[in-house]
Structures are given as structure tokens and as C-alpha cells.
Amino acid sequence: MKIDRSLIAGSTTLLVLSLLKDGEKYGYQMISELDRRSENVFSLREGTLYPLLHTLEKDGLIISSLKVAESGRERKYYSLTKKGAVRLSEKAQEWRTFSRAVDSVVRGLT
């Protein structure tokens, strides 16, 4: 099932920060991991991911560093900062509240 892009757009910060909570990753690795974890529901394009990464870095939520990968290629790796971990926690709580409320409405629960 194809998911409406507007639903995904509001969740990209949460998704990217969540990918980095377990350790540093480079861009393509994040795209692949997101595809795998979401069973191909969330498929970020580079044109979406990299501007978001730059914004998160500018806001102090992540930091980047250049490292040489096993392939011998230099890659930019991103990792979560303490401020980013706090924002992740806030965004995760926000998501849980939002998703419970939507589920209640959709299922007709009170």
C-alpha cells in the first residue's frame, strides 16, 4: 500500500533521529536501514534526506564527521548529540500521543 507523502513528511525528523540512536550512520546507510525497518513503507530519497540532515546539524541535533569506510571511500557519518537525544525523546512521546489519538478516532474508541 502506498502511503500519502504528507503523512511521512511530518515524521522524517523522528525517523532519522531514531535511526541514529543506535550509533553513527552515513546517508545511504540511513536510507537502506529505513527501507528495511519499515518493510519498504518509508523510502527517503537523497534529495529529502540530505537537506534534513543539514538542518538537524545546524540545529545541533546531530554532528557529522568524515571517515574512511571499509571500501576505502571517504564518507560523511552522522551521529546524535545529547540535544538530539532529548529531541528524539520529545518527538517519540509526541508521536505516541498522536498515534493513540488517531487510532482512537479511526477505531471509534472512547
C-alpha positions as CSV (number, residue, x, y, z in Angstrom):
1,M,0.0,0.0,0.0
2,K,1.3,3.4,-0.9
3,I,1.4,5.9,1.9
4,D,0.4,9.6,1.4
5,R,3.6,11.6,1.4
6,S,2.1,14.3,3.7
7,L,1.8,11.6,6.4
8,I,5.5,10.8,6.1
9,A,6.7,14.4,5.8
10,G,5.7,15.2,9.4
11,S,7.6,12.2,10.7
12,T,11.0,12.4,8.9
13,T,12.8,14.1,11.8
14,L,11.6,11.4,14.2
15,L,12.6,8.7,11.8
16,V,16.1,10.0,11.1
17,L,16.9,10.7,14.8
18,S,15.6,7.2,15.6
19,L,18.0,5.7,13.1
20,L,20.9,7.4,14.7
21,K,20.1,6.5,18.3
22,D,22.0,3.2,18.0
23,G,25.1,4.8,16.5
24,E,26.5,6.7,13.7
25,K,25.5,6.1,10.1
26,Y,26.1,7.6,6.7
27,G,23.4,8.8,4.3
28,Y,22.9,5.8,2.1
29,Q,23.1,3.5,5.1
30,M,20.2,5.5,6.7
31,I,18.1,5.2,3.5
32,S,18.7,1.5,3.4
33,E,18.0,1.0,7.1
34,L,14.8,3.0,7.0
35,D,13.6,0.9,4.0
36,R,14.5,-2.3,5.8
37,R,13.0,-1.4,9.2
38,S,9.8,-0.1,7.7
39,E,9.4,-3.0,5.2
40,N,9.8,-0.5,2.3
41,V,6.9,1.7,3.5
42,F,9.3,4.7,4.2
43,S,11.5,5.3,1.3
44,L,13.5,8.5,1.6
45,R,15.2,10.0,-1.4
46,E,18.6,11.6,-1.1
47,G,17.0,14.9,-2.1
48,T,14.9,14.6,1.0
49,L,17.4,13.2,3.4
50,Y,20.4,15.4,2.9
51,P,18.6,18.8,3.4
52,L,17.1,17.3,6.6
53,L,20.5,16.2,7.8
54,H,21.9,19.7,7.2
55,T,19.0,21.3,9.1
56,L,19.4,18.8,12.0
57,E,23.1,19.5,12.1
58,K,22.6,23.3,12.0
59,D,20.1,22.9,14.9
60,G,22.7,21.0,16.9
61,L,20.7,17.7,17.0
62,I,23.4,15.7,15.1
63,I,27.0,16.1,14.2
64,S,28.9,14.8,11.2
65,S,32.4,13.6,10.7
66,L,34.3,12.3,7.6
67,K,35.7,8.8,7.9
68,V,37.2,6.3,5.6
69,A,34.8,3.3,5.1
70,E,35.9,-0.3,4.7
71,S,35.7,0.2,0.9
72,G,38.4,2.9,1.2
73,R,35.9,5.6,0.3
74,E,35.6,8.7,2.5
75,R,32.0,9.1,3.8
76,K,30.3,11.6,6.0
77,Y,28.9,9.9,9.1
78,Y,26.2,11.4,11.3
79,S,25.6,10.9,15.0
80,L,23.2,12.0,17.6
81,T,24.1,14.8,20.0
82,K,22.8,15.0,23.6
83,K,20.4,17.7,22.4
84,G,19.4,15.4,19.6
85,A,18.7,12.6,22.1
86,V,16.4,14.9,24.1
87,R,14.6,16.0,20.9
88,L,14.2,12.3,19.9
89,S,12.6,11.5,23.2
90,E,10.2,14.5,22.9
91,K,9.3,13.6,19.3
92,A,8.8,9.9,20.2
93,Q,6.4,10.9,23.0
94,E,4.6,13.3,20.6
95,W,4.3,10.5,18.1
96,R,2.9,8.1,20.7
97,T,0.2,10.6,21.8
98,F,-0.7,11.5,18.2
99,S,-0.9,7.8,17.0
100,R,-3.0,6.8,20.0
101,A,-5.4,9.7,19.3
102,V,-5.7,8.9,15.6
103,D,-6.2,5.2,16.4
104,S,-8.9,6.1,18.8
105,V,-10.7,8.1,16.2
106,V,-10.3,5.6,13.4
107,R,-11.4,2.6,15.6
108,G,-14.2,4.6,17.2
109,L,-12.8,4.1,20.7
110,T,-13.6,6.3,23.7
